[in-house]
Amino acid sequence: MFIDKATITVSSGKGGDGHVSFRREKYVPAGGPDGGDGGDGGSVILVVDDGLNTLVDFRHTRKFKAQDGEPGKKKRMAGKRGEDLILKVPEGTVVREADSGRIITDMSGDNRRFVLLKGGRGGNGNQHYATSTMQAPRYAQPGQPSRTITLSLELKVIADVGLVGFPNVGKSTLLSMVSNAKPKIANYHFTTLQPILGVVDLPDGGGFVMADIPGLIEGAAEGAGLGHEFLAHIERTKLLIHVVDAAGSEGRDPVEDIKTINAELAGYEEETGAKKQVIAANKCDLLEEDSDALERIREYAKTLGAEVFEISAATGEGVWPLMYHVNDLLLQMPRDAKVFEQEFDPETELAQTSEPFTVTYDSKENEYVVEGPRIEKMLSYTNLETEKGFVFFQKFLEENDIIKMLKDLGCAEGDTVRLYGHRFEFYD
């Protein structure tokens, strides 16, 4: 089954907590601290798998988590590092932050491996906190928390040439004639319900990748039918072969067909509508002798700056001159496919938002209150009863601008500041 869109939630592994323990050995009456460090949590990593061409693996499983790091152990033994979570995706997968729609990474070109979320760092064991004045520290550092993000995955196929046109104009037949692709061909609308890629190999060693973009209909740019899903796959193509039924075998006018499809391309995205086109006037073997369709197609093509090739995909007439012309045009264009730039960096964005805190004034208690996940976490691994711990606490307040925020609220010397279960008298 072809799936080109998916929404998933991924989490890195939590860092293991540092351990609190002391040496207990015979003939060692006062063993020092020997608590080991926690192991780092596993990271979430995206990897391109050339054997994949769909996002179907993410259809039923929507939540993924890397392994947590193990807590530290006694005898200075560190906890085991959590295993990384490797998510395999097809080339051409664009990864976005689901809420904002901003691009995190485009798994295309040289971007074959991307570290999406780093695992939480393991906490230090109490062996690190012994000093000359505090030889038996009874606290250790907790591991850093895991990070979670919801992703929107979208597969945009990577092809040099896109075949566009109404259903049943012969795109699939043309692709099967010139490439190794074997699309299902039948006489009904939306025969092709997924982009099909084929490699066009020319005898002189040239060649390119061509994609049969599923049949478009009027209103596709506004989402009619499966319009948006189909149009998205045109974005990376360098040029388009616009296939039109020159014989009007389904009762439509070929020139109006060209105008309609081009309007949908432009309506979806200005850049898509401006792509270089070559018009393939198909089914010429079915033209009536007195038909003026080819002449009208050529006249309209001049207004687009597009060349017209008379072909019959069914018999092969005119097909290879068209392929050679397209190959010549591609040789004049940049070889690199379009790659979408990063707009959202999880490493910095999540760091800014994952651990908020607030500084407020409680008029009822006549106290200034500092609280939030960042404060609670800091207090969980800081021993305020030790000189070293209290110095760290004061430095934390300064580095996070909490002292300044208290002053801005009017906190003056002698006022009370509350941090969860702790109360302090403010000194400037």
VMD Tcl script that draws the C-alpha trace (Angstrom):
set ca {
  {0.00 0.00 0.00}
  {1.30 3.46 -0.93}
  {1.21 5.93 1.97}
  {2.87 9.31 1.42}
  {1.82 11.08 4.63}
  {2.00 10.14 8.30}
  {1.90 11.80 11.72}
  {3.94 10.22 14.51}
  {5.17 11.11 18.00}
  {8.76 10.26 18.95}
  {10.63 10.48 22.25}
  {14.31 10.24 23.10}
  {15.48 8.17 26.05}
  {15.75 9.64 29.54}
  {19.21 9.79 31.07}
  {19.78 7.39 33.96}
  {19.96 8.90 37.45}
  {23.27 9.08 39.25}
  {23.61 6.69 42.21}
  {24.22 7.43 45.89}
  {26.30 4.80 47.70}
  {29.43 4.43 49.87}
  {32.20 1.88 50.00}
  {31.52 -0.84 52.54}
  {34.55 -3.11 52.73}
  {36.32 -4.99 55.44}
  {39.19 -3.00 56.95}
  {37.83 0.20 55.29}
  {35.89 1.76 58.17}
  {34.98 5.02 56.40}
  {34.73 4.28 52.71}
  {34.11 7.27 50.49}
  {31.25 7.84 48.03}
  {31.23 5.37 45.14}
  {27.92 6.03 43.39}
  {28.22 5.53 39.63}
  {26.93 7.76 36.83}
  {23.69 7.11 34.99}
  {23.84 6.04 31.35}
  {22.85 8.41 28.58}
  {19.42 7.91 27.05}
  {19.08 6.70 23.46}
  {18.70 9.19 20.61}
  {16.11 9.22 17.83}
  {17.78 8.97 14.43}
  {16.28 9.12 10.93}
  {17.97 7.04 8.21}
  {17.23 6.80 4.49}
  {16.45 3.25 3.32}
  {16.71 2.87 -0.46}
  {14.47 -0.18 -0.29}
  {11.49 1.88 0.86}
  {9.14 3.91 -1.35}
  {6.23 4.48 1.05}
  {5.51 5.57 4.62}
  {3.26 2.58 5.25}
  {5.37 1.48 8.25}
  {4.01 4.49 10.15}
  {0.37 3.87 9.31}
  {-0.56 1.81 12.36}
  {2.29 2.52 14.80}
  {2.22 6.18 15.77}
  {4.38 6.40 18.92}
  {8.08 5.60 19.07}
  {10.55 5.90 21.97}
  {14.26 5.37 22.35}
  {15.51 3.38 25.34}
  {16.17 5.10 28.67}
  {19.65 5.03 30.17}
  {20.17 2.79 33.19}
  {20.71 4.36 36.63}
  {24.23 4.33 38.04}
  {25.26 1.58 40.44}
  {27.48 1.20 43.47}
  {31.22 0.62 43.21}
  {31.45 3.47 40.69}
  {29.70 1.38 38.05}
  {28.02 3.45 35.36}
  {24.58 2.59 34.04}
  {24.22 1.18 30.54}
  {23.53 3.62 27.72}
  {20.05 3.39 26.22}
  {19.76 2.04 22.67}
  {19.13 4.55 19.90}
  {15.84 4.43 18.00}
  {16.49 4.15 14.26}
  {13.55 5.18 12.07}
  {13.96 4.19 8.42}
  {12.29 6.40 5.82}
  {12.28 6.50 2.01}
  {14.43 9.07 0.24}
  {12.50 12.26 -0.34}
  {10.75 12.28 3.05}
  {10.21 15.81 4.36}
  {9.95 15.95 8.16}
  {8.02 18.80 9.81}
  {7.14 19.83 13.35}
  {3.45 18.92 13.32}
  {1.98 21.93 15.15}
  {3.79 24.68 13.25}
  {4.38 22.88 9.94}
  {7.97 24.11 9.93}
  {10.53 21.85 8.23}
  {12.96 19.97 10.49}
  {14.82 18.07 7.77}
  {14.52 16.84 4.20}
  {15.86 13.30 3.85}
  {17.15 13.85 0.32}
  {20.45 14.20 -1.50}
  {23.43 13.81 0.83}
  {21.23 13.89 3.93}
  {21.13 10.15 4.62}
  {21.22 10.21 8.43}
  {19.79 12.84 10.78}
  {19.85 12.91 14.59}
  {16.37 14.16 15.40}
  {16.44 14.08 19.22}
  {19.48 13.51 21.39}
  {19.02 11.27 24.41}
  {19.09 12.79 27.88}
  {22.52 12.91 29.52}
  {23.04 10.55 32.45}
  {23.34 12.12 35.91}
  {26.53 12.15 37.97}
  {26.83 9.76 40.89}
  {27.67 11.05 44.34}
  {31.36 10.20 43.80}
  {31.66 13.52 41.95}
  {30.50 15.67 44.86}
  {33.01 14.80 47.56}
  {35.10 17.73 48.81}
  {37.47 18.34 51.69}
  {34.62 19.77 53.72}
  {31.90 17.38 52.54}
  {33.31 13.87 52.36}
  {30.01 11.99 52.39}
  {27.65 13.65 49.87}
  {24.22 12.06 50.03}
  {22.87 13.36 46.75}
  {23.44 12.57 43.09}
  {22.36 14.24 39.89}
  {19.21 12.96 38.16}
  {19.43 12.13 34.48}
  {18.19 14.64 31.96}
  {14.58 14.05 30.89}
  {13.58 12.63 27.55}
  {12.29 14.94 24.83}
  {9.14 14.38 22.82}
  {8.01 15.85 19.53}
  {5.15 15.18 17.12}
  {6.20 14.94 13.49}
  {4.44 15.26 10.18}
  {6.10 13.10 7.53}
  {5.49 13.70 3.84}
  {7.04 11.80 0.98}
  {7.78 13.91 -2.09}
  {9.13 11.69 -4.85}
  {12.47 12.51 -6.40}
  {12.26 12.44 -10.20}
  {13.73 14.56 -12.99}
  {10.55 14.59 -15.06}
  {6.90 14.52 -14.11}
  {4.12 13.30 -16.38}
  {1.00 15.42 -15.89}
  {-2.38 15.54 -17.55}
  {-5.98 14.43 -17.16}
  {-6.83 10.79 -16.36}
  {-6.77 8.41 -19.31}
  {-4.64 10.58 -21.59}
  {-1.92 7.90 -21.77}
  {0.65 8.84 -19.13}
  {0.94 5.32 -17.72}
  {1.16 3.84 -21.21}
  {3.95 6.27 -22.12}
  {5.91 5.46 -18.94}
  {5.62 1.72 -19.56}
  {6.77 2.17 -23.17}
  {10.04 3.98 -22.35}
  {11.05 2.65 -18.91}
  {11.20 -0.37 -16.68}
  {8.04 0.69 -14.82}
  {4.98 -1.52 -15.14}
  {1.99 0.55 -14.04}
  {-1.49 -0.91 -14.12}
  {-3.30 0.50 -17.14}
  {-7.08 0.60 -17.52}
  {-9.72 2.90 -18.98}
  {-11.17 4.62 -15.93}
  {-10.47 7.77 -13.95}
  {-7.77 7.73 -11.28}
  {-6.35 4.46 -12.57}
  {-3.00 5.39 -11.02}
  {-3.45 6.10 -7.32}
  {0.24 6.56 -6.50}
  {3.23 8.13 -8.22}
  {5.10 5.50 -10.23}
  {8.75 6.05 -11.05}
  {10.56 4.65 -14.06}
  {14.13 5.00 -15.30}
  {14.40 6.05 -18.94}
  {17.66 4.64 -20.34}
  {18.78 6.05 -23.67}
  {21.04 4.01 -25.99}
  {23.85 6.59 -25.92}
  {24.18 6.32 -22.15}
  {21.92 9.23 -21.23}
  {18.81 8.87 -19.17}
  {16.62 10.23 -16.40}
  {14.01 9.32 -13.81}
  {10.42 9.98 -14.81}
  {7.34 9.88 -12.55}
  {3.77 9.26 -13.58}
  {1.89 11.74 -11.39}
  {-1.66 10.44 -10.78}
  {-4.39 11.99 -12.90}
  {-5.31 15.53 -11.98}
  {-8.82 16.98 -12.14}
  {-10.28 20.44 -12.10}
  {-10.16 21.82 -8.57}
  {-7.13 19.73 -7.57}
  {-5.26 22.76 -6.22}
  {-8.14 23.36 -3.78}
  {-7.99 19.72 -2.70}
  {-10.63 18.23 -5.00}
  {-10.28 14.49 -5.27}
  {-6.74 13.64 -4.17}
  {-5.38 16.85 -5.67}
  {-3.00 18.03 -2.94}
  {-1.56 14.56 -2.48}
  {-0.80 14.33 -6.19}
  {0.45 17.86 -6.72}
  {2.97 17.58 -3.87}
  {4.95 15.03 -5.88}
  {5.59 17.52 -8.69}
  {7.57 19.90 -6.49}
  {10.97 18.25 -6.96}
  {10.72 17.63 -10.72}
  {12.83 19.77 -13.02}
  {10.42 19.77 -15.97}
  {7.03 18.40 -16.95}
  {5.78 16.38 -19.89}
  {2.20 17.55 -20.29}
  {0.34 14.67 -21.91}
  {-2.87 15.61 -23.70}
  {-5.43 13.54 -25.61}
  {-5.11 15.21 -29.01}
  {-7.96 13.09 -30.42}
  {-10.38 14.20 -27.72}
  {-11.46 10.58 -27.37}
  {-13.35 11.29 -24.12}
  {-15.19 14.29 -25.50}
  {-12.90 16.96 -24.02}
  {-11.12 19.69 -25.92}
  {-7.30 19.19 -25.77}
  {-6.47 22.91 -25.54}
  {-8.93 23.41 -22.70}
  {-7.37 20.39 -20.97}
  {-3.94 22.03 -21.11}
  {-5.33 25.30 -19.74}
  {-7.16 23.53 -16.91}
  {-4.19 21.46 -15.75}
  {-1.84 24.46 -15.91}
  {-4.29 26.48 -13.84}
  {-4.25 23.74 -11.19}
  {-0.44 23.65 -11.16}
  {-0.23 27.42 -10.71}
  {-3.00 27.36 -8.12}
  {-1.09 24.87 -5.98}
  {2.25 26.70 -5.99}
  {3.63 29.48 -8.17}
  {6.94 27.66 -8.65}
  {5.14 24.48 -9.75}
  {3.08 26.37 -12.30}
  {6.21 27.99 -13.74}
  {8.08 24.74 -14.45}
  {9.36 24.11 -17.97}
  {6.91 22.01 -20.02}
  {6.98 19.88 -23.13}
  {3.58 19.02 -24.59}
  {3.05 15.43 -25.73}
  {0.04 15.39 -28.08}
  {-0.93 11.76 -27.57}
  {-3.31 9.45 -29.46}
  {-2.41 11.00 -32.78}
  {-3.16 7.62 -34.38}
  {-6.84 8.22 -33.51}
  {-7.11 11.69 -35.07}
  {-9.74 12.29 -37.74}
  {-8.30 13.48 -41.07}
  {-10.12 16.80 -40.90}
  {-9.16 17.49 -37.25}
  {-7.52 20.83 -36.49}
  {-6.58 19.76 -32.95}
  {-2.81 19.59 -33.54}
  {-2.77 23.03 -35.16}
  {-4.70 24.51 -32.23}
  {-2.43 22.81 -29.70}
  {0.65 24.23 -31.42}
  {-0.80 27.74 -31.52}
  {-1.56 27.65 -27.81}
  {1.82 26.06 -26.96}
  {3.56 29.08 -28.49}
  {2.02 31.25 -25.76}
  {3.61 28.93 -23.18}
  {6.99 28.72 -24.88}
  {6.52 24.95 -25.03}
  {7.41 22.55 -27.84}
  {4.84 20.04 -29.08}
  {5.58 16.42 -29.97}
  {3.05 14.28 -31.83}
  {3.09 10.82 -30.31}
  {1.14 7.62 -29.89}
  {2.06 5.98 -26.60}
  {0.19 2.86 -27.70}
  {2.21 2.31 -30.90}
  {5.44 4.06 -29.90}
  {5.20 6.61 -32.72}
  {7.17 9.79 -31.89}
  {7.95 8.62 -28.36}
  {11.75 8.42 -28.55}
  {12.30 11.81 -30.22}
  {10.34 13.21 -27.25}
  {12.59 11.38 -24.76}
  {15.80 12.62 -26.43}
  {14.49 16.19 -26.43}
  {13.66 15.98 -22.73}
  {17.11 14.56 -21.99}
  {18.74 17.48 -23.86}
  {16.73 19.95 -21.78}
  {17.74 18.23 -18.54}
  {21.42 18.45 -19.47}
  {21.04 22.24 -19.47}
  {19.54 22.26 -15.96}
  {21.17 21.82 -12.53}
  {21.48 18.13 -11.67}
  {20.72 18.47 -7.97}
  {17.12 17.90 -6.92}
  {15.28 20.51 -4.89}
  {16.01 20.11 -1.18}
  {13.91 21.89 1.45}
  {15.82 23.96 4.02}
  {15.52 23.50 7.78}
  {13.12 25.88 9.54}
  {12.85 24.18 12.96}
  {15.79 22.86 15.00}
  {14.55 20.52 17.76}
  {17.81 20.87 19.71}
  {17.34 24.59 20.27}
  {13.56 24.93 20.02}
  {12.77 22.22 22.57}
  {15.50 23.43 24.92}
  {13.82 26.83 25.03}
  {10.32 25.54 25.69}
  {10.57 22.21 27.49}
  {11.40 23.53 30.98}
  {9.60 26.81 31.66}
  {9.37 28.67 34.95}
  {7.50 31.69 36.32}
  {8.29 34.46 38.80}
  {5.18 35.96 40.43}
  {4.04 37.84 43.54}
  {1.59 36.21 46.01}
  {-0.16 39.19 47.62}
  {-2.09 36.99 50.02}
  {1.07 35.50 51.54}
  {3.16 38.59 50.81}
  {5.77 36.38 49.14}
  {7.49 36.23 45.77}
  {7.04 32.81 44.14}
  {9.44 31.09 41.73}
  {8.12 27.83 40.28}
  {7.94 25.65 37.19}
  {9.47 22.40 35.86}
  {12.94 23.90 35.51}
  {12.96 25.05 39.14}
  {11.56 21.77 40.45}
  {14.16 19.80 38.53}
  {17.01 21.98 39.79}
  {15.89 21.53 43.39}
  {15.66 17.76 42.92}
  {19.40 17.46 42.38}
  {20.68 20.34 44.54}
  {21.42 19.90 48.24}
  {20.76 23.35 49.70}
  {22.13 22.33 53.09}
  {25.70 22.21 51.76}
  {27.89 25.15 50.89}
  {28.57 23.82 47.40}
  {24.90 23.16 46.77}
  {23.86 26.62 47.92}
  {26.52 28.29 45.77}
  {25.21 26.34 42.77}
  {21.66 27.42 43.67}
  {22.60 31.11 43.75}
  {24.47 30.82 40.46}
  {21.42 29.14 38.88}
  {19.19 32.06 39.94}
  {21.60 34.58 38.42}
  {22.23 32.73 35.14}
  {18.50 32.32 34.52}
  {17.80 36.02 35.23}
  {15.59 35.09 38.19}
  {17.27 37.70 40.45}
  {16.56 40.37 37.85}
  {12.95 39.22 37.42}
  {12.41 39.37 41.19}
  {13.76 42.92 41.31}
  {11.59 43.94 38.38}
  {8.56 42.74 40.36}
  {9.60 44.93 43.27}
  {11.33 42.37 45.46}
  {13.55 44.22 47.93}
  {16.01 43.26 50.65}
  {14.31 41.40 53.47}
  {11.38 40.15 51.35}
  {10.50 36.44 51.31}
  {11.02 34.31 48.21}
  {9.33 30.89 47.96}
  {10.52 28.02 45.80}
  {8.17 25.09 46.37}
  {8.87 23.98 50.00}
  {11.80 26.39 50.49}
  {11.58 29.98 51.74}
  {14.46 32.48 51.63}
  {15.00 36.03 52.74}
  {16.08 38.14 49.79}
  {19.40 39.98 50.04}
  {20.69 42.27 47.34}
}
mol new
graphics top color blue
foreach p $ca { graphics top sphere $p radius 0.5 }
foreach p [lrange $ca 0 end-1] q [lrange $ca 1 end] { graphics top cylinder $p $q radius 0.2 }
display resetview
